[in-house]
Amino acid sequence: MEREYAVGWGTLALINAGLAQGKGRSAPGWFLGSLLLGPLATLLIVALPRIQLHSD
């Protein structure tokens, strides 16, 4: 049972990294944060606005 829990948590961290990258945020940083925060990190990623990159 614990192994499945760890696999699910790791999968969620990978998904969160992809979501964060799509919003212009650090994928590795959010991956590590997701390992600690889990579903709360998903909520934060979804709630935070997209980072706009300014091209001059």
PDB file as gemmi writes it, atoms N, CA and C in Angstrom:
CRYST1    1.000    1.000    1.000  90.00  90.00  90.00 P 1                      
ATOM      1  N   MET A   1       0.817  -1.197   0.000  1.00  0.00           N  
ATOM      2  CA  MET A   1       0.000   0.000   0.000  1.00  0.00           C  
ATOM      3  C   MET A   1       0.864   1.265   0.000  1.00  0.00           C  
ATOM      4  N   GLU A   2       1.937   1.279   0.771  1.00  0.00           N  
ATOM      5  CA  GLU A   2       2.795   2.460   0.841  1.00  0.00           C  
ATOM      6  C   GLU A   2       3.472   2.738  -0.490  1.00  0.00           C  
ATOM      7  N   ARG A   3       3.804   1.696  -1.234  1.00  0.00           N  
ATOM      8  CA  ARG A   3       4.456   1.883  -2.528  1.00  0.00           C  
ATOM      9  C   ARG A   3       3.532   2.593  -3.505  1.00  0.00           C  
ATOM     10  N   GLU A   4       2.267   2.212  -3.532  1.00  0.00           N  
ATOM     11  CA  GLU A   4       1.308   2.861  -4.421  1.00  0.00           C  
ATOM     12  C   GLU A   4       1.119   4.325  -4.040  1.00  0.00           C  
ATOM     13  N   TYR A   5       1.133   4.593  -2.751  1.00  0.00           N  
ATOM     14  CA  TYR A   5       1.002   5.965  -2.265  1.00  0.00           C  
ATOM     15  C   TYR A   5       2.180   6.804  -2.752  1.00  0.00           C  
ATOM     16  N   ALA A   6       3.382   6.265  -2.652  1.00  0.00           N  
ATOM     17  CA  ALA A   6       4.585   6.983  -3.087  1.00  0.00           C  
ATOM     18  C   ALA A   6       4.578   7.200  -4.592  1.00  0.00           C  
ATOM     19  N   VAL A   7       4.139   6.219  -5.354  1.00  0.00           N  
ATOM     20  CA  VAL A   7       4.067   6.361  -6.810  1.00  0.00           C  
ATOM     21  C   VAL A   7       3.061   7.446  -7.178  1.00  0.00           C  
ATOM     22  N   GLY A   8       1.920   7.461  -6.533  1.00  0.00           N  
ATOM     23  CA  GLY A   8       0.910   8.487  -6.792  1.00  0.00           C  
ATOM     24  C   GLY A   8       1.404   9.881  -6.439  1.00  0.00           C  
ATOM     25  N   TRP A   9       2.103  10.004  -5.312  1.00  0.00           N  
ATOM     26  CA  TRP A   9       2.628  11.293  -4.878  1.00  0.00           C  
ATOM     27  C   TRP A   9       3.680  11.790  -5.873  1.00  0.00           C  
ATOM     28  N   GLY A  10       4.538  10.893  -6.328  1.00  0.00           N  
ATOM     29  CA  GLY A  10       5.559  11.256  -7.319  1.00  0.00           C  
ATOM     30  C   GLY A  10       4.948  11.646  -8.651  1.00  0.00           C  
ATOM     31  N   THR A  11       3.900  10.924  -9.054  1.00  0.00           N  
ATOM     32  CA  THR A  11       3.210  11.258 -10.298  1.00  0.00           C  
ATOM     33  C   THR A  11       2.571  12.630 -10.199  1.00  0.00           C  
ATOM     34  N   LEU A  12       1.966  12.936  -9.082  1.00  0.00           N  
ATOM     35  CA  LEU A  12       1.367  14.255  -8.874  1.00  0.00           C  
ATOM     36  C   LEU A  12       2.441  15.340  -8.944  1.00  0.00           C  
ATOM     37  N   ALA A  13       3.610  15.081  -8.397  1.00  0.00           N  
ATOM     38  CA  ALA A  13       4.707  16.054  -8.441  1.00  0.00           C  
ATOM     39  C   ALA A  13       5.134  16.310  -9.887  1.00  0.00           C  
ATOM     40  N   LEU A  14       5.185  15.262 -10.710  1.00  0.00           N  
ATOM     41  CA  LEU A  14       5.530  15.430 -12.126  1.00  0.00           C  
ATOM     42  C   LEU A  14       4.466  16.241 -12.864  1.00  0.00           C  
ATOM     43  N   ILE A  15       3.215  15.953 -12.592  1.00  0.00           N  
ATOM     44  CA  ILE A  15       2.115  16.694 -13.216  1.00  0.00           C  
ATOM     45  C   ILE A  15       2.182  18.162 -12.802  1.00  0.00           C  
ATOM     46  N   ASN A  16       2.431  18.410 -11.531  1.00  0.00           N  
ATOM     47  CA  ASN A  16       2.531  19.789 -11.049  1.00  0.00           C  
ATOM     48  C   ASN A  16       3.694  20.525 -11.699  1.00  0.00           C  
ATOM     49  N   ALA A  17       4.808  19.834 -11.915  1.00  0.00           N  
ATOM     50  CA  ALA A  17       5.952  20.463 -12.588  1.00  0.00           C  
ATOM     51  C   ALA A  17       5.561  20.890 -13.997  1.00  0.00           C  
ATOM     52  N   GLY A  18       4.816  20.053 -14.702  1.00  0.00           N  
ATOM     53  CA  GLY A  18       4.351  20.405 -16.041  1.00  0.00           C  
ATOM     54  C   GLY A  18       3.384  21.572 -16.019  1.00  0.00           C  
ATOM     55  N   LEU A  19       2.466  21.578 -15.058  1.00  0.00           N  
ATOM     56  CA  LEU A  19       1.525  22.695 -14.923  1.00  0.00           C  
ATOM     57  C   LEU A  19       2.273  23.996 -14.636  1.00  0.00           C  
ATOM     58  N   ALA A  20       3.240  23.928 -13.743  1.00  0.00           N  
ATOM     59  CA  ALA A  20       4.002  25.125 -13.377  1.00  0.00           C  
ATOM     60  C   ALA A  20       4.791  25.649 -14.575  1.00  0.00           C  
ATOM     61  N   GLN A  21       5.405  24.765 -15.321  1.00  0.00           N  
ATOM     62  CA  GLN A  21       6.175  25.176 -16.490  1.00  0.00           C  
ATOM     63  C   GLN A  21       5.262  25.843 -17.524  1.00  0.00           C  
ATOM     64  N   GLY A  22       4.069  25.316 -17.682  1.00  0.00           N  
ATOM     65  CA  GLY A  22       3.112  25.900 -18.605  1.00  0.00           C  
ATOM     66  C   GLY A  22       2.667  27.291 -18.195  1.00  0.00           C  
ATOM     67  N   LYS A  23       2.809  27.621 -16.917  1.00  0.00           N  
ATOM     68  CA  LYS A  23       2.440  28.952 -16.420  1.00  0.00           C  
ATOM     69  C   LYS A  23       3.671  29.844 -16.258  1.00  0.00           C  
ATOM     70  N   GLY A  24       4.803  29.419 -16.809  1.00  0.00           N  
ATOM     71  CA  GLY A  24       6.007  30.243 -16.762  1.00  0.00           C  
ATOM     72  C   GLY A  24       6.764  30.179 -15.453  1.00  0.00           C  
ATOM     73  N   ARG A  25       6.527  29.162 -14.671  1.00  0.00           N  
ATOM     74  CA  ARG A  25       7.187  29.022 -13.372  1.00  0.00           C  
ATOM     75  C   ARG A  25       8.235  27.914 -13.427  1.00  0.00           C  
ATOM     76  N   SER A  26       9.027  27.792 -12.401  1.00  0.00           N  
ATOM     77  CA  SER A  26      10.122  26.838 -12.340  1.00  0.00           C  
ATOM     78  C   SER A  26       9.603  25.405 -12.163  1.00  0.00           C  
ATOM     79  N   ALA A  27       9.787  24.592 -13.167  1.00  0.00           N  
ATOM     80  CA  ALA A  27       9.340  23.196 -13.077  1.00  0.00           C  
ATOM     81  C   ALA A  27      10.091  22.426 -11.987  1.00  0.00           C  
ATOM     82  N   PRO A  28      11.439  22.501 -11.927  1.00  0.00           N  
ATOM     83  CA  PRO A  28      12.140  21.768 -10.858  1.00  0.00           C  
ATOM     84  C   PRO A  28      11.760  22.250  -9.455  1.00  0.00           C  
ATOM     85  N   GLY A  29      11.585  23.552  -9.315  1.00  0.00           N  
ATOM     86  CA  GLY A  29      11.204  24.090  -8.010  1.00  0.00           C  
ATOM     87  C   GLY A  29       9.833  23.606  -7.572  1.00  0.00           C  
ATOM     88  N   TRP A  30       8.876  23.625  -8.496  1.00  0.00           N  
ATOM     89  CA  TRP A  30       7.531  23.164  -8.165  1.00  0.00           C  
ATOM     90  C   TRP A  30       7.485  21.648  -7.996  1.00  0.00           C  
ATOM     91  N   PHE A  31       8.355  20.929  -8.697  1.00  0.00           N  
ATOM     92  CA  PHE A  31       8.425  19.479  -8.493  1.00  0.00           C  
ATOM     93  C   PHE A  31       8.821  19.192  -7.045  1.00  0.00           C  
ATOM     94  N   LEU A  32       9.876  19.860  -6.588  1.00  0.00           N  
ATOM     95  CA  LEU A  32      10.339  19.642  -5.208  1.00  0.00           C  
ATOM     96  C   LEU A  32       9.299  20.125  -4.197  1.00  0.00           C  
ATOM     97  N   GLY A  33       8.693  21.267  -4.486  1.00  0.00           N  
ATOM     98  CA  GLY A  33       7.650  21.767  -3.597  1.00  0.00           C  
ATOM     99  C   GLY A  33       6.462  20.823  -3.531  1.00  0.00           C  
ATOM    100  N   SER A  34       6.157  20.212  -4.658  1.00  0.00           N  
ATOM    101  CA  SER A  34       5.033  19.278  -4.714  1.00  0.00           C  
ATOM    102  C   SER A  34       5.310  18.006  -3.924  1.00  0.00           C  
ATOM    103  N   LEU A  35       6.566  17.615  -3.859  1.00  0.00           N  
ATOM    104  CA  LEU A  35       6.903  16.441  -3.047  1.00  0.00           C  
ATOM    105  C   LEU A  35       6.590  16.710  -1.576  1.00  0.00           C  
ATOM    106  N   LEU A  36       6.706  17.964  -1.173  1.00  0.00           N  
ATOM    107  CA  LEU A  36       6.412  18.331   0.209  1.00  0.00           C  
ATOM    108  C   LEU A  36       4.933  18.657   0.427  1.00  0.00           C  
ATOM    109  N   LEU A  37       4.330  19.379  -0.526  1.00  0.00           N  
ATOM    110  CA  LEU A  37       2.973  19.895  -0.335  1.00  0.00           C  
ATOM    111  C   LEU A  37       1.874  19.053  -0.965  1.00  0.00           C  
ATOM    112  N   GLY A  38       2.231  18.240  -1.957  1.00  0.00           N  
ATOM    113  CA  GLY A  38       1.257  17.370  -2.624  1.00  0.00           C  
ATOM    114  C   GLY A  38       0.113  18.128  -3.263  1.00  0.00           C  
ATOM    115  N   PRO A  39      -1.115  17.740  -2.971  1.00  0.00           N  
ATOM    116  CA  PRO A  39      -2.279  18.366  -3.604  1.00  0.00           C  
ATOM    117  C   PRO A  39      -2.410  19.862  -3.317  1.00  0.00           C  
ATOM    118  N   LEU A  40      -1.877  20.327  -2.210  1.00  0.00           N  
ATOM    119  CA  LEU A  40      -1.907  21.754  -1.922  1.00  0.00           C  
ATOM    120  C   LEU A  40      -1.104  22.527  -2.974  1.00  0.00           C  
ATOM    121  N   ALA A  41       0.000  21.949  -3.428  1.00  0.00           N  
ATOM    122  CA  ALA A  41       0.794  22.591  -4.481  1.00  0.00           C  
ATOM    123  C   ALA A  41      -0.015  22.688  -5.772  1.00  0.00           C  
ATOM    124  N   THR A  42      -0.812  21.677  -6.076  1.00  0.00           N  
ATOM    125  CA  THR A  42      -1.667  21.721  -7.270  1.00  0.00           C  
ATOM    126  C   THR A  42      -2.624  22.894  -7.171  1.00  0.00           C  
ATOM    127  N   LEU A  43      -3.229  23.063  -6.037  1.00  0.00           N  
ATOM    128  CA  LEU A  43      -4.154  24.176  -5.825  1.00  0.00           C  
ATOM    129  C   LEU A  43      -3.440  25.516  -6.002  1.00  0.00           C  
ATOM    130  N   LEU A  44      -2.244  25.637  -5.462  1.00  0.00           N  
ATOM    131  CA  LEU A  44      -1.490  26.884  -5.592  1.00  0.00           C  
ATOM    132  C   LEU A  44      -1.140  27.172  -7.049  1.00  0.00           C  
ATOM    133  N   ILE A  45      -0.697  26.165  -7.777  1.00  0.00           N  
ATOM    134  CA  ILE A  45      -0.329  26.359  -9.180  1.00  0.00           C  
ATOM    135  C   ILE A  45      -1.530  26.824  -9.985  1.00  0.00           C  
ATOM    136  N   VAL A  46      -2.657  26.203  -9.754  1.00  0.00           N  
ATOM    137  CA  VAL A  46      -3.866  26.561 -10.496  1.00  0.00           C  
ATOM    138  C   VAL A  46      -4.341  27.966 -10.113  1.00  0.00           C  
ATOM    139  N   ALA A  47      -4.220  28.336  -8.856  1.00  0.00           N  
ATOM    140  CA  ALA A  47      -4.724  29.624  -8.383  1.00  0.00           C  
ATOM    141  C   ALA A  47      -3.807  30.794  -8.744  1.00  0.00           C  
ATOM    142  N   LEU A  48      -2.504  30.545  -8.821  1.00  0.00           N  
ATOM    143  CA  LEU A  48      -1.575  31.629  -9.122  1.00  0.00           C  
ATOM    144  C   LEU A  48      -1.687  32.041 -10.588  1.00  0.00           C  
ATOM    145  N   PRO A  49      -1.527  33.330 -10.865  1.00  0.00           N  
ATOM    146  CA  PRO A  49      -1.621  33.785 -12.255  1.00  0.00           C  
ATOM    147  C   PRO A  49      -0.402  33.358 -13.073  1.00  0.00           C  
ATOM    148  N   ARG A  50      -0.598  33.320 -14.383  1.00  0.00           N  
ATOM    149  CA  ARG A  50       0.488  33.006 -15.312  1.00  0.00           C  
ATOM    150  C   ARG A  50       1.503  34.146 -15.265  1.00  0.00           C  
ATOM    151  N   ILE A  51       2.783  33.808 -15.334  1.00  0.00           N  
ATOM    152  CA  ILE A  51       3.832  34.815 -15.373  1.00  0.00           C  
ATOM    153  C   ILE A  51       3.990  35.285 -16.811  1.00  0.00           C  
ATOM    154  N   GLN A  52       3.834  36.599 -17.005  1.00  0.00           N  
ATOM    155  CA  GLN A  52       3.962  37.172 -18.339  1.00  0.00           C  
ATOM    156  C   GLN A  52       5.422  37.572 -18.556  1.00  0.00           C  
ATOM    157  N   LEU A  53       6.022  37.051 -19.610  1.00  0.00           N  
ATOM    158  CA  LEU A  53       7.384  37.423 -19.967  1.00  0.00           C  
ATOM    159  C   LEU A  53       7.313  38.594 -20.932  1.00  0.00           C  
ATOM    160  N   HIS A  54       8.009  39.666 -20.592  1.00  0.00           N  
ATOM    161  CA  HIS A  54       7.992  40.868 -21.424  1.00  0.00           C  
ATOM    162  C   HIS A  54       9.133  40.794 -22.422  1.00  0.00           C  
ATOM    163  N   SER A  55       8.837  40.930 -23.686  1.00  0.00           N  
ATOM    164  CA  SER A  55       9.881  40.967 -24.703  1.00  0.00           C  
ATOM    165  C   SER A  55       9.975  42.398 -25.228  1.00  0.00           C  
ATOM    166  N   ASP A  56      11.169  42.957 -25.061  1.00  0.00           N  
ATOM    167  CA  ASP A  56      11.383  44.355 -25.474  1.00  0.00           C  
ATOM    168  C   ASP A  56      11.990  44.433 -26.844  1.00  0.00           C  
TER     169      ASP A  56                                                      
END                                                                             
